[in-house]
């Protein structure tokens, strides 16, 4: 299972989140896999250890795939969740109060941003 945290703006404009997984219903050669997900572009970024970012909205609907680093994300209401290497963040809070994050270990945050369209179906399953 691939852990995924989905974050979006609730009816009150505050970011909310739920933990789940990426659905992997298919299989071949002993593997399980998702279906194809149309994506617009991919980019990579690294933030040195100790980094943090003040409250902000996601610039667009995107997957954020963490390659290295452990982070604490926080919503405006004070709710928190942790992202670790191998986790996927499905960032859909493109408006509202947004979220902040800070690195909690001594590693840089290395990640890939995969931009997806507003109507792209995502194989997210609630935990």
N, C-alpha and C positions, 0 to 999 in steps of 0.2 A: 504494500500500500504506500502511496505517496501522500504525505500529509499536506493539506492545503488549508489556509485560513482565508476566508472571504471577508472583505471589509467594504461597507457601502454606507451611504447617508440614509438614515432613517427618516420617518415622516417629520420629526422635529428638527431635522437638519444636522443632528449630531451623528458622527460615524459610529457604527455598530459592527460587530464581527461575529462570525461563527466558525467553529473548527470543523473540518471534515477531511475528505480525501478526494483524490482524482479517481474517477471510476475507470477501472481497467477490466472491461468485460470480455475482451477477446483474448485469444491465446494462439501461440505457435512456438514450436521448438521448446516447450516448457516455460515460455515467458507469458506474461499477461501484458496487455497493452490497451491504450485508449484508441478511439477513432481519431482521424485527422481533425485538427482544429485550424481553420484558416487564420493566418496571422499576417499583419501588414509589414512589420519590420522587427529587428532585434538589435539591441545595443548592450554594451557591457560597461560596468562602472566599478570603481574601487574607492572606498573611503577608509582612511587610515584608522587604526585602533584608537579607541577613545572618542570617536566621532559621534555626533548627534545632529538632529535636525528639528527645528521648531515646528509647531503645528502648521500643516499644509494639506491641501487636497491633492489627490492623484491627478497628474496632468491629463491623463487619458485612461481609458479602461485597459488594464494590462496585467500580465503575469509578471511577478518579480520572483525569480528563481535564485535562491541563496546558494552560493557555491562555497563560501567561507564566512565565518563570523557568526556570532550569536547576538541577537538584538531583542530589546524590549520595545514593543509598540504600545502607545497610549492614546486613548481617545479623549475628547474634551470632557467627558463625564468621569474620567479617571480609570476606566476599565483598561486592563492590560493583557497582552499576550506575548509569548516568546516565539521567535523564529530562529531556527537552527539550520546549519548546512543540510541541504537536501530538501528543505521545506519550500513550498510555493505559496506566495501571497497573491491572491486574486484581488487586485486593487480596483474597486469600483466607486470609491467615494470621491467623485470628481467635482463635487460641490458640497457646501455645508461647512461644518466646523473642522473637518479634517482629522488628522492624526499626527503624532510626533513619534520619533524613534531615537534610541540611543544604543550604542554598542555596549555589551556587558562583559565581553571577554577581551583578551589581549590580541585578538586577530583582526586584520582588516576585514571590512565587509566587501566581499566580491560577489557581484550579482549580474544576472542577465535580465533585461527588460524585454518582454515580448508583447508587442502592441496588438490588441485584438479589437475588432469592430464592436460597436454598441449593440448589435443584434447577434453577435456570434454566440452560438450555443457552446456552453462550457460543461464538461463532464464532472462538475462538482457534486459531491454527495455529502450531506450533513452527517456528522459523527453520530 
